[in-house]
């Protein structure tokens, strides 16, 4: 999708498999948002996604990764969470069951949705628990530099209780 900004600049948004897609021509920025990273079964596959982001950028381009702040997740761990939302069709109930697999460094969840029509939908997920310094190391390993870690989108310093870990990095070399 393309959008023209009030200043006349154009933005192009592309949704694709981040482990395979490389932007042609190179772009100015790549965003990977709302914990869309870490779901691959191996670290090598997760690194491949970061490599593709790096390959997609022009020299000097920026990459932003929005990820879990694992120290805060572990410190404030909630095994069972119920969320209720009302929509036009009625109430939707989400019951999320979470387990931490310390031996494999993963957080496994089962998302159970109870829809207004009585339908029950169950979806499992499993995400790798990378500590903030692991994110920095992985970004540097694929060629990014000037890696900064923030606790929110406003650039607040990353802290133990920050809700998110937002990494911003620059492509310095090919």
C-alpha positions, 0 to 999 in steps of 0.5 A, a space after each residue: 500500500 502507498 500513502 502520500 504524507 502532507 509534506 508530499 513524501 510517499 510511504 510504501 507499506 509491504 507485508 511479506 514473509 520477513 524471513 524471505 523478503 528483501 526489498 527491491 530497491 533498497 529502502 530507508 526503513 524497516 519495521 518489525 512490530 508488536 513481537 513479530 520476531 522470535 517465533 521461528 523454531 531456531 535462532 538461525 531462522 530468527 537471525 535470517 529475518 534480521 539479515 533480510 531486514 539488513 539486506 533491504 536497507 539503503 546504507 544509513 537506513 534504520 531498522 526498528 524492532 519492537 519486542 518483549 522486554 523479557 526481564 519484565 515478563 519474567 518479573 511480572 509473570 502471569 500464567 493465566 489472563 482473561 480479557 473481555 471485549 465488547 463488539 457489535 456482535 457481543 462479548 469476546 472473551 480471550 483466555 490466555 494460558 502461558 508457560 515459560 520453558 526455561 530449558 529452551 528459552 521459550 514462552 508457550 501460550 494457548 490463546 482461547 477465544 470465546 466468540 459471541 456466537 458460542 464458537 471456541 477458537 484455540 491458537 497456540 504460539 511459542 516465542 523465543 525469549 531473547 534478553 535485550 543484550 541478545 537482541 543487540 548481539 544478534 543485530 550486530 552479528 548481521 551487520 547493524 551498528 548504532 544499536 539503541 535499546 528503548 523501553 517504549 516508542 517515545 525513546 524512554 530508557 530501557 529499564 527492568 519494568 519497561 513493557 517493551 524492548 524497542 531496538 533501533 539500529 542503522 545499516 552502516 555497511 553491506 
